[in-house]
Amino acid sequence: MVSRRSFLSSVLALPLLANAPAAWADLKRAPRPVLRPGSALPPAIPGLDELIRAAALGGDISFAVADAATGAVLESHAGQKTMPPASVAKALTALYALDTLGADFRFTTRLLATGPLKDGVIEGDLVLVGGGDPTLDTDALGDMAVALKRLGVNRISGRFLVDARALPCVHEIDPDQSDYAGYNPAICGLNLNYNRVYFEWKKTGTDYRLTMDARGVRFKPAVKIARIRIDERRTPVFTWADRQGGDDWSVARRALGKKGGRWLPVRRPELYCGEVFASLAREQGIALSEAQVRLAPVQAQDTGAGQGRELLAHRSEPLAVILRNMLRYSTNLTAEVLGLTATRARGRVVRGLKASCREMNSWARQKYALRQIKFVDHSGLGTASRISAQDMVRVLALGGPEGALRPMLKPLALKDAKGRPVKDHPIRVEAKTGTLDFVSALAGYARGPDGRALAFAIFSGDVERRAAARLISRDARPEGARSWNRRARKLQQALIVRWAGLYGGNAG
């Protein structure tokens, strides 16, 4: 077992803050401190006030740490103050979805026919029915088109319809974000490529070749529902408008180099998905008309003409896999879809994100006895969401260090003064990060060499500074935001190392 002497020696080799006191170097020779109510820390260990001053963040700072096995709070600072959780909110959304839907739940995307298949012709309508799958991509649609051809389908006598009513259509997650932010797409019952389209440009002579496509790994269909043109202006970089039922974009010429590409959000995902599938079907020799939105219900029973007969279906990965990827890659669309789907599965009428979050908030209060929680979305993208550090730690502790959440969290490496990950560090951390301009959050589990698990939540936010910056511009990163967030992350690491040394090291 690693001794406390070697543990602290390795820990203190990391300069956690640029202005950390030199007395840290003596900590490896100090006896293990035992905190008692009202007791002062040994002088070799920086106090909380010292660490907070060193971070120089302004705004509000709130954190709490507890024994993950017992839930006993070991240390707290403004722990009952509610703060924006940013993407840490996804951890609670994951538990909500898991508790409601189960780890084996899968999303299903179906192709239905309203009439029989005769001599290669579907005598009726073909309906692409979404189940809300947030991971559906172009390659999956391409495989469905190939499978449809193998069934012998050549054309449809009726219409090609898309049915996205499994979830309410949401124009965007947070209206406070830039129009072109790919992490702020629309949501509905048919979602494709995280509801983003790929914009690519390449300079040819004095002009540019612009393309918009729904690329996958094996398929790359062009799209028309999203269009883009070049404008002669300096700013803004992008503009967006809803014209003729599609996304009409413009880009400033001065923002383009010789070549490049980026994902842009889609605001009519059901028609985007329909256009892409129709294009992929035509590549297989199946004649499909332009997609229309289905409004009337379609029955899935195999009862013959006039009803919807399932031709084939695509099923997503199990929920456990989707949750792990959501937490590790922090995909906002996945979080919102999971929250909406869970609320609907609980028998509630789902009309939007806020209504769905009210149900999740109620669930969290009952299951974890939370006192202060008010989420307005399931991803944490909106800064109006609130939770306290003590409530977040309660969720983590009640879930337990060996519960379902910890294995899905991303392992985080502690870093040296130059920002380089330290290999084989004695402190192990699995956590969910959350970052917005002037908002930084981290919550999860930390273990010292003796294996004791600590549950922690750290929230920092200068909401007034963020709001003032957003009034000036939604499209540019505010001055000072990058350095502010960097200092917030350093404070998080300093706190984790402090807690591991006080509560998670071996006294041998």
C-alpha atoms as one frame of an Amber mdcrd trajectory, in Angstrom:
protein
   0.000   0.000   0.000   1.223   3.480  -0.788   2.301   5.311   2.360   1.038
   8.746   3.153   4.622  10.031   2.990   5.144   8.892  -0.623   1.579   9.917
  -1.526   1.973  13.482  -0.310   5.461  13.674  -1.747   4.155  12.841  -5.219
   1.164  15.127  -4.829   3.222  18.083  -3.733   5.553  17.713  -6.682   2.744
  19.404  -8.632   2.649  23.220  -8.418  -1.132  23.496  -8.440  -1.355  27.275
  -8.514   1.205  29.703  -9.812   1.276  31.505  -6.454   0.892  28.490  -4.148
   2.833  29.034  -0.907   6.228  27.458  -0.420   5.017  25.870   2.825   3.366
  23.151   0.751   6.799  21.598   0.407   6.834  20.795   4.145   3.521  18.927
   4.088   5.169  15.608   3.300   6.895  15.700   6.718   3.767  16.635   8.677
   1.641  14.116  10.567  -1.696  13.332   8.947  -4.088  16.107   9.980  -7.372
  15.118  11.577 -10.011  17.800  11.210 -12.318  18.488  14.093 -15.211  20.927
  14.239 -13.782  24.399  14.559 -10.153  23.245  14.371  -7.582  25.130  12.351
  -5.559  23.476   9.621  -1.843  22.910  10.205   0.066  25.916   8.883   1.701
  23.872   6.123  -1.628  23.321   4.384  -3.188  26.317   2.633  -6.569  27.255
   4.039  -9.649  27.543   1.897  -9.571  31.343   1.973  -6.009  31.247   0.732
  -6.872  28.991  -2.198  -9.907  31.088  -3.134  -7.869  34.316  -3.022  -5.184
  32.738  -5.180  -7.766  31.815  -7.825  -8.912  35.470  -8.058 -12.182  34.577
  -9.751 -14.708  37.010  -8.391 -18.357  36.054  -8.560 -19.394  33.078  -6.434
 -17.602  29.892  -5.414 -19.365  26.943  -3.813 -18.093  23.459  -3.050 -18.594
  20.455  -0.823 -16.864  17.118  -0.284 -18.240  14.062   1.500 -17.334  10.486
   2.265 -18.867   8.751  -0.741 -19.748   5.644   1.232 -21.491   7.329   4.182
 -22.489  10.722   2.788 -20.886  12.497   5.768 -19.878  16.006   4.672 -16.163
  16.554   5.350 -15.779  20.127   4.152 -18.002  22.757   2.587 -17.817  26.374
   1.464 -21.095  28.146   0.658 -22.311  24.617   0.008 -26.003  25.503   0.136
 -25.737  28.321  -2.404 -27.365  27.394  -5.713 -25.129  27.798  -8.756 -25.271
  27.098 -12.516 -24.065  23.494 -12.945 -23.212  23.812 -16.663 -22.682  20.311
 -18.079 -22.490  18.727 -14.634 -26.290  18.721 -15.040 -25.834  15.776 -17.416
 -24.871  13.554 -14.471 -28.302  14.029 -12.912 -29.998  13.623 -16.308 -28.147
  10.318 -16.726 -29.487   9.047 -13.418 -32.996  10.234 -14.307 -32.927   8.383
 -17.630 -31.388   5.270 -16.116 -33.917   5.140 -13.275 -36.861   5.643 -15.649
 -35.873   3.765 -18.798 -33.428   1.099 -17.607 -29.907   0.294 -18.795 -31.116
  -1.948 -21.640 -33.474   0.603 -23.201 -32.909   1.227 -26.923 -34.275   3.849
 -29.285 -35.955   2.527 -32.431 -36.247   4.216 -35.836 -38.744   2.460 -38.109
 -39.843   2.343 -41.720 -43.570   1.670 -42.080 -45.704   1.050 -45.161 -49.384
   1.957 -45.231 -50.058  -0.477 -48.066 -48.824  -3.830 -49.365 -45.665  -4.388
 -51.404 -46.489  -5.724 -54.878 -44.053  -6.175 -57.735 -41.531  -3.807 -56.164
 -44.099  -1.077 -55.441 -45.394  -0.054 -52.029 -49.070   0.657 -52.706 -49.430
   3.430 -50.199 -47.173   5.683 -48.187 -43.705   5.011 -46.825 -43.228   6.506
 -43.358 -39.937   7.093 -41.576 -40.901   7.093 -37.897 -38.445   8.475 -35.372
 -38.178   7.287 -31.805 -36.028  10.223 -30.755 -32.707   8.378 -31.170 -30.016
  11.004 -30.419 -27.275   8.848 -31.938 -28.864   8.228 -35.345 -26.373   9.021
 -38.093 -26.139   9.018 -41.871 -24.535   5.582 -41.990 -27.498   4.083 -40.108
 -29.926   5.686 -42.575 -27.783   4.419 -45.435 -27.999   0.886 -44.071 -31.781
   1.238 -43.800 -31.922   2.311 -47.446 -29.843  -0.725 -48.461 -32.112  -3.025
 -46.417 -35.212  -1.496 -48.018 -33.826  -2.273 -51.455 -33.130  -5.865 -50.415
 -36.797  -6.211 -49.518 -37.504  -5.622 -53.194 -38.771  -2.048 -52.977 -38.285
   0.041 -56.120 -40.803   2.834 -55.662 -43.791   4.077 -53.648 -47.163   4.859
 -55.147 -48.031   7.232 -52.317 -46.056   9.776 -50.322 -42.800   9.632 -48.424
 -43.580  10.867 -44.911 -41.505  11.605 -41.832 -43.019  11.230 -38.372 -41.100
  13.053 -35.614 -43.828  13.209 -32.978 -42.096  10.935 -30.489 -40.740  14.131
 -28.917 -41.776  17.776 -29.073 -39.934  19.895 -31.623 -37.636  22.360 -29.860
 -36.089  25.102 -32.009 -32.925  25.352 -29.888 -31.764  24.370 -26.427 -30.711
  27.817 -25.209 -31.601  31.089 -26.983 -28.598  32.796 -25.360 -26.154  30.937
 -27.624 -24.802  31.918 -31.024 -26.901  30.960 -34.049 -24.037  28.925 -35.445
 -23.178  26.978 -32.256 -23.292  23.329 -33.288 -23.787  22.314 -29.650 -27.128
  24.190 -29.571 -29.228  22.403 -32.210 -32.940  21.801 -32.563 -34.537  18.650
 -31.128 -37.425  16.457 -32.243 -38.402  12.824 -32.640 -36.118  12.445 -35.683
 -32.549  13.540 -34.991 -29.659  13.032 -37.395 -25.932  13.617 -36.907 -26.739
  15.440 -33.658 -28.851  17.713 -35.875 -25.886  19.290 -37.572 -24.926  19.750
 -41.209 -21.345  19.945 -42.441 -20.289  23.165 -44.150 -17.101  22.894 -46.199
 -15.311  25.539 -48.240 -12.352  25.550 -50.599 -10.863  28.491 -52.442 -10.676
  28.111 -56.222  -8.964  31.091 -57.830 -10.595  34.232 -56.453 -13.815  32.515
 -55.412 -14.908  29.668 -53.154 -16.604  26.326 -53.632 -19.154  25.861 -50.860
 -20.858  22.577 -49.975 -23.347  21.421 -47.331 -23.588  17.694 -46.650 -24.677
  15.110 -44.082 -21.484  13.114 -44.103 -21.030   9.847 -42.297 -18.149   7.408
 -42.514 -19.529   5.455 -45.501 -22.107   7.846 -46.976 -21.852  11.537 -47.854
 -25.128  12.862 -49.283 -25.414  16.533 -50.203 -28.308  18.472 -48.679 -30.474
  21.311 -49.932 -32.500  22.122 -46.822 -29.426  23.949 -45.495 -27.982  26.570
 -47.827 -25.110  29.014 -47.475 -23.733  32.013 -49.366 -20.776  34.384 -48.947
 -21.369  38.010 -47.938 -18.915  40.888 -48.189 -18.744  41.947 -44.551 -16.404
  41.805 -41.600 -18.854  40.702 -38.922 -20.781  38.712 -37.894 -19.055  35.566
 -39.103 -22.395  33.794 -39.717 -26.002  34.823 -40.054 -29.001  32.492 -40.076
 -32.612  32.819 -41.194 -35.533  30.430 -41.668 -36.505  30.772 -45.327 -38.671
  28.450 -47.396 -38.734  25.859 -44.648 -34.957  25.526 -44.492 -31.798  26.959
 -42.965 -30.507  29.951 -44.888 -26.932  30.777 -43.852 -24.441  33.422 -44.870
 -20.760  33.615 -43.973 -18.386  36.585 -43.997 -15.781  36.245 -46.734 -13.040
  37.579 -44.466 -13.601  34.697 -42.054 -12.700  32.070 -44.676  -9.168  30.880
 -45.294  -8.063  28.727 -48.198 -10.132  25.771 -47.067 -11.909  24.381 -44.037
 -15.091  22.955 -42.634 -17.343  23.002 -39.572 -20.657  21.644 -38.355 -23.622
  24.013 -38.263 -26.912  23.365 -36.432 -30.079  22.260 -38.213 -33.418  23.821
 -37.201 -35.786  21.460 -39.112 -34.263  18.089 -38.206 -37.260  16.019 -39.328
 -37.061  17.388 -42.890 -33.256  17.164 -42.812 -33.525  13.492 -41.874 -36.157
  12.917 -44.564 -34.082  14.591 -47.263 -31.008  12.555 -46.378 -32.895   9.247
 -46.349 -34.569  10.017 -49.687 -31.178  10.807 -51.198 -29.678   7.570 -49.861
 -32.680   5.575 -51.126 -32.296   7.050 -54.614 -28.664   5.925 -54.592 -30.057
   2.398 -54.141 -32.425   2.834 -57.083 -35.553   3.516 -55.017 -37.631   6.398
 -56.331 -38.717   8.612 -53.432 -40.402  11.977 -53.531 -39.550  14.884 -51.256
 -40.316  14.176 -47.602 -43.493  15.523 -46.033 -44.195  15.787 -42.323 -46.715
  13.216 -41.084 -49.342  14.683 -38.758 -51.915  11.898 -38.399 -51.003   8.844
 -36.299 -49.626   5.725 -37.935 -50.445   2.315 -36.467 -47.624  -0.191 -36.282
 -49.725  -3.357 -36.262 -49.450  -5.665 -39.217 -53.156  -5.492 -40.138 -52.901
  -5.039 -43.868 -53.702  -2.146 -46.177 -54.579   1.140 -44.555 -52.452   0.446
 -41.462 -48.752   0.885 -40.849 -46.822  -2.323 -41.402 -43.235  -2.283 -40.151
 -40.822  -3.062 -42.946 -37.603  -2.715 -40.979 -36.130  -0.917 -38.005 -32.846
   0.451 -36.705 -32.141   0.099 -32.986 -29.658   2.211 -31.071 -27.004   1.010
 -28.660 -28.320   0.240 -25.155 -28.939   3.207 -22.882 -25.914   2.342 -20.720
 -23.622   2.864 -23.726 -25.382   6.064 -24.784 -25.075   7.485 -21.270 -21.370
   6.718 -21.039 -20.706   8.469 -24.342 -22.914  11.413 -23.376 -21.022  11.973
 -20.136 -17.602  11.567 -21.711 -18.232  13.721 -24.784 -20.817  16.014 -23.150
 -23.291  15.933 -26.045 -26.093  18.376 -25.330 -28.603  16.923 -27.763 -28.256
  13.477 -26.191 -28.940  14.877 -22.732 -32.051  16.747 -23.858 -33.440  13.759
 -25.760 -32.853  11.446 -22.802 -34.547  13.837 -20.419 -37.554  14.324 -22.689
 -37.835  10.588 -23.362 -37.688   9.743 -19.654 -40.371  12.310 -18.831 -42.635
  10.918 -21.523 -42.019   7.377 -20.271 -43.210   8.503 -16.850 -46.607   9.218
 -18.390 -46.271  12.982 -18.505 -47.301  15.232 -21.385 -44.050  16.636 -22.776
 -44.395  20.094 -24.272 -40.846  21.381 -23.963 -37.599  21.371 -22.035 -38.734
  23.453 -19.062 -41.818  21.313 -18.504 -39.739  18.150 -18.754 -37.200  19.550
 -16.295 -39.918  20.329 -13.790 -40.700  16.622 -13.770 -37.005  15.743 -13.403
 -36.612  18.284 -10.592 -39.566  16.696  -8.771 -38.084  13.221  -9.263 -34.713
  14.369  -7.886 -36.290  15.976  -4.812 -38.127  12.774  -3.999 -35.366  10.281
  -4.782 -32.435  12.154  -3.253 -34.246  14.479  -0.813 -32.744  17.502  -2.554
 -33.556  20.901  -1.175 -32.509  23.288  -3.912 -32.703  22.249  -7.540 -34.148
  24.109 -10.498 -33.053  22.879 -13.912 -34.451  24.517 -17.053 -32.824  22.082
 -19.477 -31.309  18.615 -19.232 -27.847  19.492 -20.571 -26.831  22.460 -18.434
 -26.373  24.704 -21.462 -28.639  27.393 -20.034 -27.241  29.409 -17.122 -30.691
  29.701 -15.491 -30.383  26.146 -14.092 -29.430  25.947 -10.415 -28.308  23.353
  -7.867 -26.234  23.579  -4.699 -22.912  21.817  -4.197 -24.249  19.984  -1.142
 -27.235  18.700  -3.096 -24.989  17.536  -5.925 -22.713  15.752  -3.453 -25.777
  14.133  -1.888 -26.735  12.712  -5.275 -23.217  11.335  -5.767 -23.001   9.885
  -2.260 -26.430   8.254  -2.342 -25.504   6.770  -5.700 -22.408   5.380  -3.976
 -18.855   5.089  -5.306 -19.686   1.653  -6.708 -23.032   2.720  -8.150 -24.088
   3.072 -11.772 -22.825   6.636 -12.276 -19.119   6.393 -11.439 -18.162   3.884
 -14.185 -19.801   6.172 -16.748 -17.824   9.247 -15.691 -14.661  10.217 -17.489
 -11.332   9.624 -15.732  -9.586  12.966 -15.284  -5.818  13.289 -15.047  -4.351
  15.836 -12.671  -1.916  18.218 -14.337   1.381  19.888 -13.604   2.026  23.632
 -13.667   2.382  23.567 -17.472  -0.960  21.884 -17.952   0.483  18.476 -18.769
  -1.295  15.363 -17.447   0.693  13.554 -14.750   1.003   9.849 -15.508   0.262
   7.377 -12.702  -0.819  10.066 -10.265  -1.806   8.575  -6.868  -5.076  10.506
  -6.878  -7.702   9.014  -9.170 -10.591  11.176 -10.282 -13.751  10.308 -12.231
 -15.908  13.355 -12.778 -18.152  15.394 -15.038 -16.881  18.771 -16.123 -18.976
  21.800 -17.014 -17.742  24.920 -18.761 -19.393  28.097 -19.996 -17.838  31.549
 -20.232 -17.274  32.634 -16.598 -18.912  29.428 -15.331 -16.946  26.328 -14.350
 -18.140  23.183 -12.583 -16.733  19.810 -11.638 -18.429  16.988  -9.745 -17.590
  13.357  -9.217 -15.401  11.032  -7.183 -11.784  11.159  -6.035  -9.716   8.406
  -4.423  -6.410   8.608  -2.594  -3.994   5.680  -2.403  -5.895   4.014   0.453
  -8.932   3.682  -1.829 -11.320   5.804   0.223 -13.799   7.386  -2.158 -14.739
  11.038  -1.803 -17.744  12.612  -3.515 -17.281  16.268  -4.401 -18.883  19.145
  -6.280 -17.183  22.458  -7.120 -19.136  25.316  -8.706 -17.656  28.670  -9.720
 -19.555  31.375 -11.565 -19.472  35.084 -12.280 -22.979  35.192 -13.725 -23.186
  38.992 -13.819 -19.961  39.237 -15.791 -21.182  36.580 -18.197 -24.519  38.358
 -18.700 -22.788  41.683 -19.355 -20.513  40.062 -21.925 -23.448  38.386 -23.692
 -25.185  41.744 -24.029 -22.212  42.985 -26.024 -21.988  39.941 -28.293 -23.242
  36.363 -28.399 -20.796  35.480 -31.163 -17.399  36.338 -29.692 -15.696  34.867
 -26.651 -15.687  37.564 -23.949 -12.415  39.173 -22.975 -10.949  37.459 -19.934
 -13.170  34.360 -20.156 -10.380  31.986 -21.156  -8.063  32.989 -18.306 -10.977
  33.004 -15.822 -11.915  29.438 -16.696  -8.282  28.373 -16.521  -7.988  29.732
 -12.988 -11.244  28.010 -12.030  -9.856  24.656 -13.185  -6.672  25.216 -11.166
  -8.756  25.872  -8.083 -10.651  22.631  -8.698  -7.417  20.664  -8.834  -6.054
  22.379  -5.729  -9.188  21.462  -3.789  -9.113  17.841  -4.925  -5.475  17.453
  -3.899  -6.232  19.090  -0.553  -9.122  16.721   0.110  -7.203  13.633  -0.978
  -4.368  14.605   1.362  -6.646  15.304   4.321  -9.167  12.519   3.893  -7.964
  10.028   1.283  -4.292   9.268   2.040  -2.825   6.400   4.000  -1.337   7.222
   7.369   1.172   4.372   7.233
